[in-house]
Amino acid sequence: MRFARSTVLLPLLYVSCPAWAAEREAIFVSPRAAGRGDTFVGAFDSTEAARLNPAALAESRSTFQLSFLQFDGVVGQNSVDTISDLMKLSSVGKGGFGFLRSFDDKFGKRQYVRGQLSALSMRIKSFEVQFFGTNASWLELRDPTTPQAEFESDTFAGAQFSYAMPLGKQFLLGATFRPMYRLYIHGQMGFTDILEFVPPSETEFDDYAQLQSGLGYGGDLGLIWRPTPALRLGLTVQNVGDTSFENSDETKIPPKLESVISTGGLYRLKFGSWDLDLSGEMRDLMNRQGLNLTRLLHWGAEFGRSFYGKDHDVGVTTGLREGYITAGAFIDAWIFRLDIANYAVELGETPGQRMDRRWAATLQSTMSF
C-alpha cells in the first residue's frame, strides 16, 4: 500500500504552486450567473434563486416545482489542456518522459475541477428545500529547482431550506438555512517529502495533508427593492455570521466560511418580446481578505426571452468579472435545461496578474405546475 502511494505521488516531483492571493470561497457556482459576470444580487426568480438571492423566491408563480438530478460542472482551461496532452501522449515521445518534457508550460498554473449535484429540489410556492453535494479540487504546480505541490479538495454535503416573503409592494425578503457536512484537505508537498513515502517508511499521507471534517450550520439572507418594474436593487449576506464546523477532535475542524456581503442592482430594457438585463455589483463589502478593489466589481448583461415561464427560457449572457470578460448561453425546454459559460477568476493580487479561465455547464430537469 505504501508503495502504491509513492507511485501515485511521484509525479508531484514536477509540480508546485506559488501561493499569491486567494480565490474567494463559495459553496455553489452558478454557470448562468458566471456567464453574466457572476452577478446575481438583483436577479429575477429562477430555478437557482435559493442559491443566489433567496428573496427572489417571493416572486415564484409556481404552486409546485420539482427539480431532480441537476448537475453543474466546472473545469479549468489548464485542466482541459492537460487532459488533451495526456490523450496525445503517444505523439510527444516514448513513454511518459515525452509527456513530462512537454509539461513545462503547466508549471505555476492551477489544475481545477468542480462538480455539484442536486439529487432533489422541491419548491412549494415561495418555500424550497434542496439536497446537494459539491466538491472543488485543485492542484498547483511549480518548476524545479525545489519541486513542490500545493493541493486542495473541499467537499460539502447537506440540505438547504429557503423561504421568502414580500414586505409591502416593493420589498422582498428571503432567508436560507443550510445544515451540511464538510470534508476538507489542504496541503503542500516537496521533493524530500515524497521520498518519505518510499518503503519501508511508515509515513502516512495524513502527516502532510490532514483530512478535516465537521458538521456546520450556515445560512444566507437576501433583500430586493423594486422601486420601479424595471429597476431592482439588492443585498445578500452569504454565510451569515461566518459558518463554523464542529468535530470532537479540535485538530481536525475545517476552516470557517466567512460572511460575504454584496450589493448591486439590475435594470431591464424591453425590446419587444426580448429583455436586456444590465447588472452591476460590489462583492464582499467587508473584504477581510484585503483583495484589490477592482476584483470586487462585477458587471453583467443577459439578453433573453420567455416562451412559457416567468424566467428567461432562452438567452445569451456576457459580463466582466474581476477584469475579465465572461460569456454564456442557455436554453430551457420545460423539463430539460442547459446552461454553458466561460469565465475567469484572478489568482493574483490584481486583474491581469494570474488569470485562471474556466468552462462551466449545467444540466437540469425541472417540472413546474
Summary of the structure (lengths in Angstrom):
residues: 369
radius of gyration: 22.0
end to end distance: 54.0
largest distance: 73.6
contacts: 1247
relative contact order: 0.19
helix: 18%
strand: 50%
